Amino acid sequence: MRKVLLHLGLHKTGTTAAQSFLFENRELIWPRHALVLPYRTRKSGLSEAATRYSVYGTPGALGDFRTAMQDFLSTLDFGLRRGLILSEENFSGLRPSRNLAVGYEAAPELAACLVDLVRQRFAGQAVDIIVYLSLRQRGGWLRSLWAHDLYRTRLVQDFDAYQTRLESVPSPHSTAEQMRDRLPDVTVQTEWLEDLQTRTFGLGSPFADFLDLPSDLSAKLVGPTRANPRLPEPVLAELLTLNRSALDETALIRQKADLVERAQNNLIGT
């Protein structure tokens, strides 16, 4: 039976570490599963097609994603028994803080489209598909989104105002439940980031479980080497101050990058 794991995010729930685990262990994965990570989905325009549908929600936009994804799947070599592991948070749509009107409203339909295309690709064969979502408690999730936007955009709202602005956006857990409703015949697996952090491979643990390697190969698995560490509160306050300043965009980007690099180096050194 072909085994398929579709990791569809969600944003700011440890996806960087999860994808690091997959990349670091690619030599163990490739003989058994085709591996699709964001480098490929974004280079090929698939990520953009998914987020475009999440913004416009039109049949045409979903059709564009379907066509592009179908063409992409046709290029993958599955041999006689290989399965598929795919990880791309943008396949749940645009980050909610950039898409307040709908949040993750498009995620269930994008997942249903992807599941249908995988079944078509393996038509006539037994295939076991798992849709996997990593979750995070709402407060920590919103704060991580705020920290991300402080660094990546010229956000000038403090966290209280930001949290109020995103009040109508459903939580990651609500999105997972909507996906289960849309895909009643597919296993929608969820894991809490807070729980995964204590497991052997951290955010990579669900993938290690899915691989179910023999003990001699399982012993070769390594944990994630990359993650997005939580920035200290004084650094977040300084980012907010910089965003509110009169700096031009070039200077602002440079100063924020220097600030975050110093903070990350300090975190690594502790």
ZAVO-528819 format. One line per field, with one value per residue: residue number from 0; y, x, z of N, C-alpha, C in turn. Coordinates in nm, 4 decimals, m for minus. Layout:
<recs>
k	(NUM ...)
n_y	(Y ...)
n_x	(X ...)
n_z	(Z ...)
ca_y	(Y ...)
ca_x	(X ...)
ca_z	(Z ...)
c_y	(Y ...)
c_x	(X ...)
c_z	(Z ...)
</recs>
This chain:
<recs>
k	(0 1 2 3 4 5 6 7 8 9 10 11 12 13 14 15 16 17 18 19 20 21 22 23 24 25 26 27 28 29 30 31 32 33 34 35 36 37 38 39 40 41 42 43 44 45 46 47 48 49 50 51 52 53 54 55 56 57 58 59 60 61 62 63 64 65 66 67 68 69 70 71 72 73 74 75 76 77 78 79 80 81 82 83 84 85 86 87 88 89 90 91 92 93 94 95 96 97 98 99 100 101 102 103 104 105 106 107 108 109 110 111 112 113 114 115 116 117 118 119 120 121 122 123 124 125 126 127 128 129 130 131 132 133 134 135 136 137 138 139 140 141 142 143 144 145 146 147 148 149 150 151 152 153 154 155 156 157 158 159 160 161 162 163 164 165 166 167 168 169 170 171 172 173 174 175 176 177 178 179 180 181 182 183 184 185 186 187 188 189 190 191 192 193 194 195 196 197 198 199 200 201 202 203 204 205 206 207 208 209 210 211 212 213 214 215 216 217 218 219 220 221 222 223 224 225 226 227 228 229 230 231 232 233 234 235 236 237 238 239 240 241 242 243 244 245 246 247 248 249 250 251 252 253 254 255 256 257 258 259 260 261 262 263 264 265 266 267 268 269)
n_y	(m0.1197 0.2202 0.4872 0.8022 1.1211 1.4300 1.7231 2.0064 2.2472 2.4223 2.7772 2.9123 2.7079 2.5455 2.4578 2.5081 2.3659 2.1079 2.0703 2.0909 1.8549 1.6664 1.7312 1.6904 1.4173 1.3117 1.1220 0.8811 0.8848 0.9139 0.6601 0.5403 0.7193 0.9789 1.3063 1.6195 1.9461 2.2928 2.4342 2.3272 2.3505 2.6221 2.7233 2.6177 2.7521 2.6529 2.7053 2.9774 2.9620 2.8292 3.0129 3.2237 3.1280 3.1198 3.3867 3.4908 3.2977 3.1865 2.9682 2.9527 3.0191 2.8041 2.6036 2.6655 2.6036 2.3299 2.2325 2.2993 2.1536 1.8932 1.8598 1.8784 1.6549 1.4558 1.4544 1.3296 1.0507 0.7529 0.4903 0.1388 0.1100 0.3375 0.5972 0.9177 1.2142 1.5269 1.8642 2.1720 2.4714 2.6813 2.5626 2.5572 2.8015 3.1647 3.3294 3.3951 3.6538 3.8121 3.7852 3.8581 3.8659 3.6109 3.4242 3.0947 2.9896 2.8759 2.6471 2.3789 2.3194 2.3349 2.1242 1.9104 1.9149 1.8515 1.5932 1.4577 1.4765 1.3289 1.0762 1.0380 1.0288 0.7873 0.6084 0.3189 0.1856 0.0777 0.3164 0.4958 0.7806 1.0449 1.3473 1.5928 1.8185 2.0500 2.1940 2.4776 2.6394 2.9059 3.1627 3.1617 3.1106 3.3404 3.5315 3.4494 3.4902 3.7694 3.8431 3.7508 3.9178 4.1657 4.1580 4.0973 4.2806 4.6280 4.6532 4.8296 4.7955 4.7206 4.4138 4.3695 4.5243 4.4032 4.1414 4.1870 4.2723 4.0338 3.8846 3.7659 3.5626 3.2161 2.9660 2.7545 2.4945 2.4991 2.5215 2.2710 2.1057 2.1845 2.0886 1.8151 1.7780 1.8318 1.6296 1.3483 1.0842 1.0605 1.0366 1.2873 1.4035 1.5467 1.7292 1.8760 2.1516 2.2190 1.9742 1.8175 1.9244 1.7983 1.5463 1.2781 1.3445 1.5993 1.8417 1.6839 1.4365 1.3219 1.2541 1.0721 0.8670 0.8076 0.7137 0.4735 0.3087 0.0263 m0.0847 m0.0560 0.1373 0.3410 0.4241 0.5891 0.8260 1.1804 1.4683 1.7862 2.0519 2.3119 2.5855 2.8285 3.0330 3.1618 3.5060 3.7203 3.9277 4.2005 4.2346 4.2141 4.4426 4.6364 4.5957 4.6813 4.9515 5.0351 4.9938 5.1929 5.4171 5.6899 5.5864 5.5107 5.2538 5.0867 5.1275 5.0517 4.7774 4.6776 4.7432 4.5986 4.3375 4.3144 4.3384 4.1112 3.9080 3.9354 3.8765 3.6110 3.4876 3.5228 3.3631 3.1120 3.0899 3.0601)
n_x	(0.0844 0.0520 0.1843 0.0952 0.1739 0.0547 0.1596 0.0247 0.0759 0.0031 0.0764 0.3382 0.3523 0.5637 0.6640 0.9050 1.1005 0.9970 1.0228 1.2957 1.3732 1.2816 1.4409 1.7018 1.6983 1.6687 1.8019 1.7356 1.4676 1.4085 1.4384 1.1999 0.9890 0.8733 0.9862 0.8668 0.9335 0.9166 1.1033 1.0719 0.7947 0.7585 0.9370 0.8282 0.5903 0.3624 0.2966 0.2306 0.0053 m0.1740 m0.2020 m0.3102 m0.5626 m0.6668 m0.6980 m0.8670 m1.0633 m1.2017 m1.3518 m1.1872 m0.9321 m0.8899 m0.8931 m0.6604 m0.4661 m0.5176 m0.4536 m0.1804 m0.0757 m0.1439 0.0096 0.2624 0.2706 0.2733 0.5336 0.6809 0.8685 0.7476 0.8001 0.7576 0.6648 0.6978 0.5966 0.4623 0.5754 0.4836 0.5383 0.4145 0.3218 0.1860 0.0004 m0.2276 m0.3228 m0.2937 m0.1001 m0.2831 m0.2768 m0.2290 m0.4523 m0.7072 m0.9831 m1.0769 m0.9161 m0.8170 m1.0009 m0.9965 m0.8496 m0.9662 m1.0775 m0.8584 m0.7087 m0.8811 m0.8775 m0.6083 m0.5899 m0.7630 m0.6199 m0.3898 m0.5020 m0.5878 m0.3395 m0.2430 m0.4217 m0.6244 m0.4649 m0.3924 m0.4010 m0.2962 m0.3820 m0.2753 m0.3596 m0.1817 m0.1676 0.0057 m0.0536 m0.1202 m0.1534 m0.3895 m0.3117 m0.0248 0.0178 m0.0879 0.0843 0.3243 0.2703 0.2464 0.5096 0.6462 0.5372 0.6166 0.8874 0.9005 0.7373 0.6231 0.4843 0.2984 0.1435 0.0904 0.0998 m0.1500 m0.3320 m0.2971 m0.3821 m0.6509 m0.7291 m0.7114 m0.9107 m1.1371 m1.0392 m1.0333 m0.9033 m0.6067 m0.6883 m0.9651 m0.9578 m0.8499 m1.0626 m1.2580 m1.1386 m1.1487 m1.4242 m1.4609 m1.3186 m1.4152 m1.3449 m1.0758 m0.7806 m0.7259 m0.4705 m0.3596 m0.1223 m0.0032 0.2078 0.3205 0.3292 0.4881 0.7402 0.8631 0.9251 1.1270 1.2304 1.1385 0.9668 0.9822 0.8896 0.6261 0.6736 0.8805 0.7419 0.5586 0.7275 0.8204 1.0547 1.2829 1.4598 1.7411 1.7721 1.6115 1.7626 1.9427 1.8193 1.8073 1.7528 1.5768 1.7719 1.7263 1.5229 1.2749 1.3597 1.2038 1.1866 1.3250 1.1317 1.2296 1.3570 1.1462 1.0061 1.1890 1.1902 0.9328 0.9540 1.1400 0.9869 0.7992 0.9441 1.1048 1.2682 1.3908 1.2863 1.4986 1.7003 1.5545 1.5004 1.7622 1.8507 1.6683 1.7261 1.9905 1.9468 1.7847 1.9581 2.1659 2.0239 1.9480 2.1965 2.2781 2.0906 2.1601 2.4073 2.3510)
n_z	(0.0000 m0.0849 0.1037 0.2223 0.3407 0.4129 0.5091 0.6106 0.7402 1.0462 0.9824 1.1853 1.3718 1.4261 1.1813 1.0474 1.1935 1.1610 0.8842 0.8662 0.9970 0.8097 0.5882 0.6869 0.7201 0.4703 0.3108 0.4235 0.3817 0.1035 m0.0436 0.0189 0.0074 m0.2029 m0.1563 m0.0798 m0.0305 0.0895 m0.0755 m0.3305 m0.3799 m0.3783 m0.5627 m0.7917 m0.8152 m0.6937 m0.4265 m0.4394 m0.6043 m0.4365 m0.2229 m0.3632 m0.4289 m0.1708 m0.1188 m0.3210 m0.3693 m0.5872 m0.8357 m1.0597 m0.9599 m0.7856 m0.9746 m1.1149 m0.9215 m0.8964 m1.1551 m1.1765 m0.9618 m1.0309 m1.2627 m1.1462 m0.9705 m1.1594 m1.2412 m1.0494 m0.9411 m0.8424 m0.8497 m0.7845 m0.5263 m0.3702 m0.1481 m0.0501 0.0993 0.1888 0.2701 0.3355 0.4461 0.3263 0.1687 0.3095 0.2751 0.2679 0.5199 0.8141 0.9336 0.7194 0.5774 0.6809 0.6374 0.5725 0.7015 0.7596 0.5866 0.3322 0.3609 0.4078 0.1524 m0.0189 0.0854 0.0296 m0.2492 m0.2946 m0.1826 m0.3544 m0.5947 m0.5335 m0.5049 m0.7667 m0.8912 m0.7995 m0.9053 m0.9046 m0.7288 m0.3935 m0.1417 0.1398 0.2983 0.4968 0.6387 0.7923 1.0601 1.2496 1.5646 1.7842 2.0973 2.1216 2.2270 2.2331 1.9651 1.8347 1.9391 1.8277 1.5572 1.5657 1.6409 1.4163 1.2166 1.3119 1.2557 0.9797 0.8491 0.8441 1.0891 1.3306 1.5492 1.8948 2.0919 2.2181 2.0670 1.8209 1.8724 1.9232 1.6702 1.5270 1.6342 1.5216 1.3677 1.3225 1.5501 1.5195 1.5960 1.5430 1.2659 1.2002 1.2788 1.0953 0.8664 0.9116 0.8954 0.6272 0.5069 0.5574 0.5044 0.5297 0.7257 0.9478 1.1102 1.4119 1.6069 1.9043 1.9285 2.1735 2.3059 2.1377 2.1630 2.3735 2.2922 2.1457 1.8827 1.8672 1.6851 1.4644 1.5290 1.4594 1.1930 1.2087 1.3338 1.1310 0.9279 1.0338 1.0527 1.0305 1.3256 1.3049 1.1089 1.2055 1.4183 1.2997 1.2452 1.2776 1.4826 1.4247 1.2869 1.2481 1.3523 1.4417 1.6806 1.9794 2.0133 2.2627 2.4898 2.5202 2.2733 2.0915 2.1685 2.0899 1.8133 1.7559 1.8239 1.6310 1.3978 1.4312 1.3962 1.2096 1.0181 0.6891 0.4511 0.3700 0.5649 0.7897 0.7459 0.7499 1.0110 1.1673 1.0877 1.1807 1.4548 1.5135 1.4354 1.6225 1.8551 1.8078 1.7936 2.0565 2.1827 2.0884 2.2023 2.4702)
ca_y	(0.0000 0.3480 0.5690 0.9442 1.2154 1.5673 1.8160 2.1316 2.3585 2.5565 2.8738 2.9417 2.5934 2.4601 2.3979 2.5173 2.2525 1.9853 2.0590 2.0648 1.7113 1.5940 1.7549 1.6276 1.2710 1.2848 1.0013 0.7681 0.8975 0.9044 0.5264 0.4945 0.8208 1.1047 1.4100 1.7512 2.0498 2.4248 2.4792 2.2849 2.4023 2.7663 2.7449 2.5773 2.8359 2.5860 2.7787 3.1006 2.9255 2.7976 3.1347 3.3041 3.0787 3.1574 3.5288 3.5207 3.1992 3.1635 2.8386 2.9622 3.0133 2.6659 2.5274 2.6895 2.5230 2.1888 2.2013 2.3067 2.0430 1.7696 1.8534 1.8541 1.5155 1.3673 1.4527 1.2573 0.9080 0.6762 0.3511 0.0374 0.1100 0.4595 0.6843 1.0614 1.3047 1.6659 1.9612 2.3089 2.5399 2.7692 2.4864 2.5889 2.9378 3.2749 3.3487 3.4646 3.7959 3.8804 3.7468 3.8636 3.8485 3.4698 3.3363 2.9687 2.9404 2.7985 2.5287 2.2502 2.2938 2.3068 1.9882 1.8163 1.9126 1.7804 1.4514 1.4049 1.4647 1.2159 0.9547 1.0237 0.9906 0.6463 0.5452 0.1736 0.1299 0.1039 0.4293 0.5421 0.9230 1.1168 1.4921 1.6239 1.9589 2.0816 2.2955 2.5553 2.7110 3.0300 3.2761 3.1506 3.1187 3.4806 3.6054 3.4141 3.5643 3.9099 3.8554 3.7341 4.0370 4.2753 4.1473 4.0901 4.3929 4.7485 4.6489 4.9293 4.7641 4.6379 4.2820 4.3769 4.5727 4.2990 4.0301 4.2310 4.2762 3.8961 3.8155 3.6887 3.4542 3.0911 2.9082 2.6371 2.3780 2.5118 2.4893 2.1252 2.0468 2.2112 1.9988 1.6822 1.7777 1.8322 1.5065 1.2448 0.9532 1.0729 1.0613 1.4191 1.3873 1.6717 1.7208 2.0068 2.1923 2.2167 1.8350 1.7648 1.9761 1.7106 1.4139 1.2496 1.4214 1.7271 1.8630 1.5797 1.3076 1.2585 1.1999 0.9507 0.7641 0.7722 0.6355 0.3391 0.2419 m0.0788 m0.0267 m0.0172 0.2625 0.4414 0.4741 0.6868 0.9515 1.2918 1.5709 1.9087 2.1405 2.4499 2.6219 2.9724 3.0517 3.2728 3.6222 3.7766 4.0421 4.3284 4.2418 4.2447 4.5836 4.7183 4.5863 4.7686 5.0896 5.0605 5.0054 5.3196 5.5263 5.7552 5.5245 5.4655 5.1080 5.0198 5.1330 4.9744 4.6344 4.6466 4.7475 4.4870 4.2147 4.3122 4.3152 3.9721 3.8222 3.9406 3.8055 3.4672 3.4433 3.5165 3.2471 2.9926 3.0851 3.0331)
ca_x	(0.0000 0.1228 0.1586 0.1080 0.1581 0.0448 0.1739 m0.0268 0.0932 m0.0306 0.1830 0.3845 0.3293 0.6819 0.6870 1.0474 1.1701 0.9475 1.0838 1.4384 1.3850 1.2661 1.5574 1.8200 1.6857 1.6213 1.8619 1.6582 1.3294 1.3942 1.4126 1.0661 0.8875 0.9090 0.9861 0.8381 0.9475 0.8844 1.1903 1.0156 0.6595 0.7628 1.0078 0.7391 0.4701 0.2487 0.2616 0.1624 m0.1273 m0.2583 m0.2347 m0.3977 m0.6991 m0.7131 m0.7322 m0.9779 m1.1686 m1.2807 m1.3283 m1.0730 m0.8086 m0.8736 m0.8575 m0.5187 m0.3898 m0.5375 m0.3778 m0.0374 m0.0403 m0.1546 0.1289 0.3778 0.2669 0.3059 0.6786 0.7458 0.8901 0.7051 0.8406 0.6550 0.6113 0.7263 0.4867 0.4839 0.5702 0.4810 0.5241 0.4033 0.2181 0.1063 m0.1095 m0.3478 m0.3615 m0.2085 m0.0921 m0.4062 m0.2568 m0.2302 m0.5762 m0.7992 m1.1235 m1.1167 m0.8312 m0.7848 m1.1256 m0.9691 m0.7680 m1.0321 m1.0956 m0.7263 m0.6726 m0.9646 m0.8241 m0.4803 m0.6199 m0.8209 m0.5133 m0.3049 m0.5749 m0.5807 m0.2022 m0.2275 m0.5481 m0.6192 m0.3747 m0.4281 m0.3249 m0.3371 m0.3481 m0.2893 m0.3395 m0.1266 m0.1590 0.0586 m0.1372 m0.0592 m0.2532 m0.4185 m0.2340 0.1119 0.0133 m0.1046 0.2063 0.4253 0.2348 0.2812 0.6547 0.6839 0.4994 0.7030 1.0158 0.8896 0.6610 0.6340 0.3735 0.3148 0.0519 0.1403 0.0369 m0.2911 m0.4086 m0.2854 m0.4674 m0.7894 m0.7541 m0.7240 m1.0064 m1.2340 m0.9720 m1.0430 m0.7794 m0.5606 m0.7704 m1.0906 m0.9274 m0.8357 m1.1966 m1.3222 m1.0780 m1.2049 m1.5600 m1.4534 m1.2534 m1.4567 m1.2873 m0.9303 m0.7300 m0.6676 m0.3934 m0.3120 m0.0316 0.0205 0.3482 0.3642 0.3577 0.5951 0.8704 0.9210 0.9470 1.2648 1.2694 1.0713 0.8658 0.9966 0.8430 0.5193 0.7288 0.9531 0.6391 0.5024 0.8264 0.8178 1.1733 1.3436 1.5351 1.8768 1.7631 1.5544 1.8714 2.0193 1.7454 1.8580 1.6524 1.5871 1.8851 1.6800 1.3953 1.2635 1.3532 1.1219 1.2677 1.2951 1.0403 1.2961 1.3846 1.0188 0.9768 1.2777 1.1389 0.8146 1.0041 1.1986 0.8785 0.7299 1.0393 1.1035 1.3681 1.3440 1.2699 1.6286 1.7633 1.4717 1.5249 1.8984 1.8602 1.5925 1.8020 2.1051 1.8934 1.7409 2.0767 2.2339 1.9396 1.9561 2.3299 2.2784 2.0107 2.2406 2.5191 2.3107)
ca_z	(0.0000 m0.0848 0.2211 0.1894 0.4516 0.3642 0.6215 0.5555 0.8341 1.0027 1.0037 1.3210 1.4609 1.4238 1.0496 1.0103 1.2549 1.0977 0.7521 0.8897 1.0244 0.6837 0.5026 0.7460 0.7091 0.3339 0.2532 0.4737 0.3339 m0.0416 m0.0991 0.0558 m0.0213 m0.2665 m0.0535 m0.1372 0.0707 0.0354 m0.1839 m0.4587 m0.4008 m0.4018 m0.6892 m0.9024 m0.8171 m0.6312 m0.3049 m0.4801 m0.6550 m0.3209 m0.1488 m0.4482 m0.4091 m0.0376 m0.1219 m0.4121 m0.3468 m0.7076 m0.9001 m1.1493 m0.8817 m0.7404 m1.0936 m1.1441 m0.8270 m0.9321 m1.2762 m1.1461 m0.8724 m1.1095 m1.3473 m1.0595 m0.9251 m1.2717 m1.2619 m0.9403 m0.9649 m0.7263 m0.8644 m0.7592 m0.3897 m0.2956 m0.1105 m0.0645 0.2141 0.1426 0.3787 0.2833 0.5231 0.2413 0.1081 0.3867 0.2407 0.3110 0.6641 0.8519 0.9608 0.5895 0.5087 0.7937 0.6000 0.5639 0.7811 0.6925 0.5285 0.2104 0.3905 0.3819 0.0092 m0.0742 0.1274 m0.0455 m0.3851 m0.2918 m0.1586 m0.4779 m0.6943 m0.4942 m0.5397 m0.9121 m0.9290 m0.7668 m0.9432 m0.9160 m0.6284 m0.2542 m0.0903 0.2719 0.3019 0.6234 0.6389 0.9244 1.0993 1.3823 1.6278 1.8912 2.1750 2.0506 2.2749 2.1840 1.8185 1.7965 1.9729 1.7286 1.4359 1.5896 1.6353 1.2753 1.1411 1.3565 1.1875 0.8347 0.7939 0.9270 1.1831 1.4365 1.6587 2.0032 2.0868 2.2558 1.9516 1.7169 1.9130 1.9019 1.5258 1.4779 1.7205 1.4431 1.2964 1.3991 1.6005 1.4437 1.6289 1.4685 1.1260 1.1910 1.2855 0.9662 0.7695 0.9379 0.8414 0.4802 0.4620 0.6516 0.4721 0.5381 0.8607 0.9728 1.2335 1.4711 1.7215 1.9646 1.9348 2.3125 2.3413 2.0538 2.2063 2.4750 2.2360 2.1037 1.7651 1.8694 1.5826 1.3636 1.5808 1.3806 1.0689 1.2477 1.3556 1.0004 0.8533 1.0935 0.9998 1.1134 1.4365 1.2663 1.0347 1.2958 1.5026 1.2221 1.2358 1.3582 1.5095 1.3453 1.3153 1.2302 1.4117 1.4633 1.8257 2.0281 2.0467 2.3948 2.4899 2.4900 2.1291 2.0265 2.1967 2.0074 1.6762 1.7479 1.8233 1.4988 1.3006 1.4542 1.3761 1.0784 0.9313 0.5583 0.4466 0.3607 0.6969 0.8824 0.7212 0.7932 1.1574 1.2237 1.0614 1.2735 1.5887 1.5258 1.4275 1.7525 1.9519 1.7809 1.8334 2.2032 2.2229 2.0578 2.2939 2.6087)
c_y	(0.1252 0.4270 0.7152 1.0271 1.3564 1.6607 1.9555 2.2459 2.3233 2.6529 2.8938 2.8324 2.4943 2.3991 2.4046 2.3989 2.1208 1.9637 2.0378 1.9165 1.6317 1.6107 1.6829 1.4757 1.2267 1.1557 0.8746 0.7676 0.8649 0.7626 0.4795 0.5906 0.9334 1.2140 1.5467 1.8535 2.1883 2.4751 2.4460 2.3457 2.5517 2.7996 2.7153 2.6598 2.7731 2.6600 2.9052 3.0710 2.8952 2.9239 3.2272 3.2594 3.1207 3.3037 3.5532 3.4218 3.1661 3.0232 2.8408 2.9527 2.8726 2.5767 2.5447 2.6072 2.3752 2.1503 2.1983 2.1888 1.9101 1.7518 1.8204 1.7083 1.4190 1.3582 1.3692 1.1083 0.8296 0.5287 0.2557 0.0521 0.2414 0.5373 0.8303 1.1271 1.4457 1.7565 2.1017 2.3798 2.6311 2.6949 2.4934 2.7307 3.0402 3.2866 3.4357 3.6130 3.8784 3.8584 3.7452 3.8298 3.7035 3.3769 3.2133 2.9072 2.8511 2.6661 2.3967 2.2189 2.2661 2.1652 1.8851 1.8031 1.8310 1.6304 1.3875 1.3833 1.3491 1.0841 0.9314 0.9744 0.8425 0.5669 0.3943 0.1064 0.1626 0.2167 0.4739 0.6855 0.9786 1.2645 1.5299 1.7746 1.9683 2.2009 2.3675 2.6269 2.8539 3.1479 3.2756 3.1634 3.2638 3.5613 3.5738 3.4828 3.7111 3.9310 3.8446 3.8617 4.1595 4.2766 4.1611 4.2061 4.5160 4.7587 4.7468 4.9041 4.6871 4.5077 4.2875 4.4219 4.4685 4.1833 4.0641 4.2297 4.1367 3.8155 3.7255 3.5704 3.3263 3.0403 2.7944 2.5131 2.3819 2.4783 2.3396 2.0576 2.0682 2.1182 1.8561 1.6717 1.7669 1.7008 1.3899 1.1085 0.9555 1.0947 1.2005 1.4128 1.5237 1.6421 1.8626 2.0341 2.1800 2.0748 1.7809 1.8085 1.8865 1.5726 1.4021 1.3362 1.5547 1.7353 1.7611 1.4473 1.2458 1.1969 1.0735 0.8359 0.7150 0.6834 0.4915 0.2546 0.1252 m0.0164 0.0182 0.1138 0.3752 0.5035 0.5804 0.8207 1.0568 1.3950 1.6937 1.9904 2.2872 2.4660 2.7736 2.9973 3.1712 3.3883 3.6767 3.9016 4.1753 4.3447 4.2751 4.3916 4.6748 4.7130 4.6791 4.9154 5.1254 5.0785 5.1393 5.4409 5.5857 5.6971 5.4920 5.3134 5.0342 5.0153 5.0489 4.8250 4.5942 4.6423 4.6335 4.3558 4.2027 4.2791 4.1685 3.8776 3.8204 3.8612 3.6541 3.4109 3.4307 3.3945 3.1182 2.9769 3.0516 2.8870)
c_x	(0.0882 0.0842 0.1889 0.0834 0.1634 0.0462 0.1407 m0.0232 0.0424 0.0854 0.2104 0.3479 0.4459 0.7134 0.8330 1.1249 1.1267 1.0138 1.2344 1.4602 1.3768 1.3890 1.6808 1.8184 1.6439 1.6791 1.7934 1.5160 1.3173 1.3728 1.2683 0.9553 0.9482 0.8926 0.9706 0.8378 0.9275 0.9758 1.1301 0.8781 0.6607 0.8345 0.9173 0.6111 0.3489 0.2026 0.1842 0.0217 m0.2235 m0.2980 m0.3241 m0.5424 m0.7528 m0.7540 m0.8590 m1.0932 m1.2530 m1.2549 m1.2080 m0.9408 m0.7838 m0.8355 m0.7123 m0.4297 m0.3990 m0.4517 m0.2281 0.0063 m0.0462 m0.0321 0.2526 0.3828 0.3057 0.4559 0.7510 0.7542 0.8565 0.7434 0.7260 0.5895 0.6276 0.5988 0.5243 0.4791 0.5821 0.4612 0.5263 0.2880 0.1313 m0.0025 m0.2359 m0.3949 m0.2632 m0.2111 m0.2096 m0.3895 m0.2486 m0.3619 m0.6905 m0.9426 m1.1678 m1.0316 m0.7912 m0.9079 m1.1023 m0.9000 m0.8401 m1.0472 m0.9633 m0.6823 m0.7521 m0.9161 m0.6951 m0.5013 m0.6742 m0.7134 m0.4183 m0.3733 m0.5749 m0.4428 m0.1780 m0.3537 m0.5305 m0.5289 m0.4263 m0.3394 m0.3845 m0.2880 m0.3743 m0.2655 m0.2979 m0.1184 m0.0956 m0.0199 m0.0610 m0.1691 m0.2665 m0.3315 m0.0914 0.1201 0.0034 0.0212 0.3185 0.3973 0.2737 0.4319 0.7047 0.6558 0.5789 0.8333 1.0008 0.8148 0.6827 0.5115 0.3992 0.2192 0.1232 0.0599 m0.1117 m0.3773 m0.4087 m0.3793 m0.6142 m0.8236 m0.7768 m0.8285 m1.1019 m1.1716 m0.9807 m0.9060 m0.7333 m0.6456 m0.9035 m1.0699 m0.9146 m0.9723 m1.2734 m1.2670 m1.1300 m1.3472 m1.5579 m1.3991 m1.2897 m1.3936 m1.1347 m0.8920 m0.6680 m0.6022 m0.3475 m0.2197 m0.0099 0.1699 0.4016 0.3991 0.4779 0.7328 0.9391 0.9557 1.0872 1.3108 1.1951 0.9627 0.8742 0.9362 0.7279 0.5695 0.8095 0.8551 0.5835 0.5982 0.8336 0.9339 1.2147 1.4380 1.6749 1.8783 1.7064 1.6625 1.9544 1.9463 1.8074 1.7469 1.6713 1.7095 1.8464 1.5452 1.3926 1.2496 1.2666 1.2125 1.2286 1.2069 1.1112 1.3273 1.2566 0.9822 1.0632 1.2365 1.0198 0.8575 1.0637 1.0899 0.8061 0.8187 1.0245 1.2076 1.3091 1.3482 1.4035 1.6972 1.6864 1.4992 1.6616 1.9075 1.7830 1.6679 1.9199 2.0577 1.8559 1.8600 2.1513 2.1558 1.9488 2.0926 2.3405 2.2026 2.0884 2.3529 2.4817 2.2832)
c_z	(0.0000 0.0406 0.1883 0.3148 0.3954 0.4848 0.5715 0.6570 0.9724 1.0324 1.1529 1.4205 1.4526 1.2893 1.0069 1.0666 1.1913 0.9627 0.7620 0.9167 0.8947 0.5951 0.5568 0.7285 0.5690 0.2758 0.3034 0.4168 0.1862 m0.0958 m0.0782 0.0158 m0.1050 m0.1614 m0.1190 m0.0246 0.0078 m0.0750 m0.3199 m0.4826 m0.4320 m0.5322 m0.8083 m0.9101 m0.7511 m0.5062 m0.3385 m0.5309 m0.5403 m0.2464 m0.2324 m0.4346 m0.2730 m0.0313 m0.2034 m0.4023 m0.4676 m0.7633 m0.9930 m1.0764 m0.8290 m0.8580 m1.1323 m1.0506 m0.8638 m1.0519 m1.2486 m1.0594 m0.9453 m1.1981 m1.2642 m1.0142 m1.0363 m1.2950 m1.1555 m0.9718 m0.8384 m0.7372 m0.8375 m0.6221 m0.3150 m0.2652 m0.1288 0.0736 0.1599 0.2626 0.3209 0.3548 0.4370 0.1638 0.1931 0.3594 0.2934 0.4630 0.7111 0.8798 0.8326 0.5155 0.6100 0.7564 0.6040 0.6502 0.7013 0.6263 0.4076 0.2386 0.3640 0.2332 m0.0596 m0.0382 0.0488 m0.1889 m0.3909 m0.2726 m0.2861 m0.5842 m0.6618 m0.5301 m0.6903 m0.9552 m0.9038 m0.8013 m0.9625 m0.8157 m0.4886 m0.2017 0.0434 0.2876 0.4417 0.5970 0.7805 0.9449 1.2371 1.4365 1.7385 1.9672 2.1224 2.0961 2.2227 2.0334 1.7729 1.8274 1.8745 1.5956 1.4493 1.5794 1.4912 1.1974 1.1843 1.2787 1.0361 0.7705 0.8824 1.0187 1.2976 1.5529 1.7690 2.0045 2.1220 2.1382 1.8400 1.7473 1.8928 1.7539 1.4690 1.5552 1.6423 1.3698 1.3796 1.4420 1.5108 1.4717 1.5535 1.3211 1.1060 1.1940 1.1553 0.8581 0.7877 0.8809 0.6892 0.4268 0.5548 0.6263 0.4722 0.6841 0.8671 1.1104 1.2836 1.5889 1.7729 1.9743 2.0769 2.3583 2.2640 2.1016 2.3086 2.4202 2.1746 1.9872 1.7572 1.7645 1.4697 1.4052 1.5018 1.2506 1.0967 1.2699 1.2227 0.9221 0.9031 1.0407 1.0881 1.2153 1.3957 1.1882 1.1214 1.3840 1.4313 1.2077 1.3261 1.3746 1.4225 1.3851 1.3011 1.2979 1.4217 1.6131 1.8629 2.0695 2.1839 2.3838 2.4637 2.3409 2.0529 2.0476 2.1100 1.8606 1.6570 1.7425 1.6875 1.3930 1.3114 1.4271 1.2358 0.9836 0.7943 0.5531 0.4442 0.4964 0.7981 0.8679 0.7739 0.9456 1.2230 1.2039 1.1574 1.4155 1.6095 1.5194 1.5606 1.8569 1.9320 1.8184 1.9854 2.2518 2.1989 2.1597 2.4372 2.6300)
</recs>
